[in-house]
Amino acid sequence: MLNLYLTFDGTCEEAFDFYQKVFNGKILVQGRFSEMPTKHPIPEEEKNRIMHTRLDLGDGTVIMGSDSSAAFGPLPVVGTHMAISISPQSEAHADEIFNGLAEGGKITMPLAKTFWNAYYGKLTDKFGIQWMVNYEYPADGS
């Protein structure tokens, strides 16, 4: 499954409230940087920013997004504020896709288990396209 991932500089919540109205969708997830584990220090002025949100458009289409944080790299600019997020079927499938896309590209965040119960990595391929590979572990732990 492929989804669009949008990155904002402090306006993610406002943008997704707007998209929710426009598309008559439903925001399923909305987490803030302040909710992250303390091993990821966030500047006080950025703690209320959106770490991750997910808008369900009702037809199987999802738009995801977040605000950026200077703690995690440069702020977004038009042209670099979008990524394609892919949801593989397993960790092995995630490895295969990630390693293939990384060939000749630049890994921004290596694939690793995350605190949000996923196996996640981020990279820019050799053509300048940003990718997020996000395998979500089943809720039952299997």
C-alpha positions, 0 to 999 in steps of 0.5 A, a space after each residue: 500500500 502506498 500513501 502520501 506523507 506530508 511534512 509541515 513547519 508547525 501547521 500540520 494540525 491546522 492543515 489536517 483539520 482542513 483536509 478532514 473537512 474538505 475530504 469528509 474524512 476522519 483523523 484516526 491518529 494524532 500524536 504530539 512530539 511531547 508524547 515521545 519517549 524522553 530519550 528523544 529530546 524536543 525543544 520546549 517550543 516544539 513539543 505541541 507540534 504534531 509528531 504523526 497524524 493519519 487521516 482516513 478518507 474512507 475509501 482505503 486512501 490515507 493521508 499521513 503527516 507531521 510537523 518537522 522539528 529542528 531536533 530531527 534535521 532541516 525544516 521542510 521547504 516546498 519540494 522536500 515536504 512530501 514523501 511516499 510511505 509504503 506499508 510492506 507485508 513483513 519485516 523481510 519485505 520491508 528490508 527488501 524494499 528499503 534496501 532496493 530503494 536505498 541503492 544509490 540513494 541516501 538513508 536518512 533513518 535506518 530501518 529499526 523497531 520503533 516505539 510506535 510498534 512498527 519497523 520503520 526507515 526513511 531514505 531518499 532514492 537516487 532520483 531525489 524521491 523521499 520514501 518511508 518504509 513502515 511495517 506495522 506489527 499486528 496488534 496481537 503481537 504475531 
